[in-house]
């Protein structure tokens, strides 16, 4: 499921989810204070930052993959 999802889309979905939850809280009558605003901001920004830092590109090639690629190229060069 996450193979087809980009990092930007996942981070955007997280931010939208937090904003929707905050809006539902305001509609339900929750008090909006500086502390609650700071907590909402941290809740919205920290997990996407962790995702962006931890989610890298493709994993590096293994030794077996490297050896196979070298072996295949030498076999292709043989007459």
C-alpha positions as semicolon CSV with decimal commas, in nm:
position;residue;x (nm);y (nm);z (nm)
1;X;0,000;0,000;0,000
2;X;0,274;0,247;0,088
3;X;0,482;0,154;-0,216
4;X;0,256;0,366;-0,440
5;X;0,237;0,657;-0,195
6;X;0,483;0,943;-0,219
7;X;0,631;1,113;0,084
8;X;0,466;1,443;-0,001
9;X;0,123;1,282;-0,024
10;X;0,168;1,101;0,308
11;X;0,284;1,418;0,484
12;X;-0,005;1,613;0,333
13;X;-0,256;1,351;0,445
14;X;-0,114;1,365;0,798
15;X;-0,144;1,744;0,814
16;X;-0,499;1,735;0,680
17;X;-0,595;1,470;0,936
18;X;-0,458;1,679;1,224
19;X;-0,634;1,993;1,095
20;X;-0,964;1,806;1,064
21;X;-0,930;1,668;1,417
22;X;-0,852;2,019;1,547
23;X;-1,151;2,164;1,364
24;X;-1,378;1,894;1,508
25;X;-1,248;1,980;1,854
26;X;-1,327;2,349;1,805
27;X;-1,675;2,264;1,675
28;X;-1,731;2,040;1,977
29;X;-1,645;2,331;2,207
30;X;-1,283;2,273;2,302
31;X;-1,104;2,581;2,429
32;X;-0,849;2,729;2,192
33;X;-0,551;2,846;2,395
34;X;-0,183;2,908;2,324
35;X;-0,095;2,574;2,482
36;X;-0,346;2,385;2,270
37;X;-0,227;2,566;1,959
38;X;0,136;2,478;2,031
39;X;0,042;2,116;2,096
40;X;-0,150;2,103;1,768
41;X;0,144;2,256;1,583
42;X;0,391;2,006;1,730
43;X;0,150;1,720;1,660
44;X;0,121;1,834;1,302
45;X;0,489;1,898;1,227
46;X;0,696;1,640;1,417
47;X;0,568;1,312;1,260
48;X;0,597;1,439;0,900
49;X;0,948;1,563;0,974
50;X;1,041;1,219;1,105
51;X;0,889;1,058;0,795
52;X;1,085;1,287;0,564
53;X;1,412;1,220;0,748
54;X;1,368;0,844;0,787
55;X;1,210;0,757;0,452
56;X;1,490;0,726;0,202
57;X;1,495;0,614;-0,159
58;X;1,563;0,263;-0,279
59;X;1,779;0,049;-0,052
60;X;2,140;0,002;-0,158
61;X;2,227;-0,296;-0,374
62;X;2,329;-0,609;-0,189
63;X;2,655;-0,789;-0,253
64;X;2,467;-1,069;-0,428
65;X;2,302;-0,821;-0,666
66;X;2,636;-0,658;-0,744
67;X;2,805;-0,993;-0,809
68;X;2,518;-1,106;-1,030
69;X;2,533;-0,784;-1,234
70;X;2,909;-0,823;-1,285
71;X;2,873;-1,190;-1,374
72;X;2,593;-1,118;-1,624
73;X;2,790;-0,842;-1,799
74;X;3,096;-1,066;-1,839
75;X;2,879;-1,347;-1,983
76;X;2,717;-1,109;-2,230
77;X;3,061;-0,999;-2,356
78;X;3,171;-1,357;-2,439
79;X;3,147;-1,460;-2,806
